[in-house]
């Protein structure tokens, strides 16, 4: 900038100039991982100064080895999350599949990038006791199964028949390589005699996996009763690993669950990518 003073009858004119640099706030990606529902997506959250950045352009590049499979521009949502569906991608085979998240920055925020190994069929396994109480036990064995049915790449199963990788749909028509749907299968068990609680999952709605955190949402039964309960299980890798389980029925919510266990240290093991 430049500041100047014009000469007058008493004082000579003068001016001074200086360069001012404005440092952009550093941006970063977190929660880089996979989200599984009936589809599969890669996700990452962009933030700066502890706040999510929304409506920012993120380029998601999908590669098999060194070969670029797709480049997908996407805007972050209200929570700062950038994501893209990868359900239509075939099994990666040799070389694997990666997703790169690239943010070029803006006038206010610096650039950032992150890379993820794409796992089209993730899984979570673990068992042990919780919170130092050997009676409070859990067992988790949940995985994603890719459905062999295909669709017409618009989410519609053709003719109600199986369409597998462009093969005949049994109505004499060759179909394009289909988009694989997914199913989350397995079980979540938790028991604690002190709480008179024996919980068993019956169905799954979603699973989110990062390198450090696994979140599983679904429904289940308590003590074999007819009531259906919602649940959210969160496992976090650390020293120690931790377990957190929230359970509620239609009169409750995640914010106000009927049962809440943890976060509590695990004596046992957990394993997920």
Secondary structure, DSSP 4 states (H G I P E B T S, - for coil): -EEEE---SSS--EEEE-----PPBPEEEEEEEEEESSSEEEEEEEEETTEE--S-EEEEEEEETTEEEEEEEEE--TTSEEEEE-TTSPP--TT-EEEEEEE---SSB--EEEEEE--SS-EEEEEEEETTEEEEEEEEEEEEEE-S----SSS--GGGS---TT-B-SSS-B-PPPPPPEEEEEEEEEEEGGGTEEEEEEEEEEEEEESSEEEEEEEEEETT-S--EEEEEEEE-SSS-EEEEEEE-TT--STT-SEEEEEEEEEEEEEE-
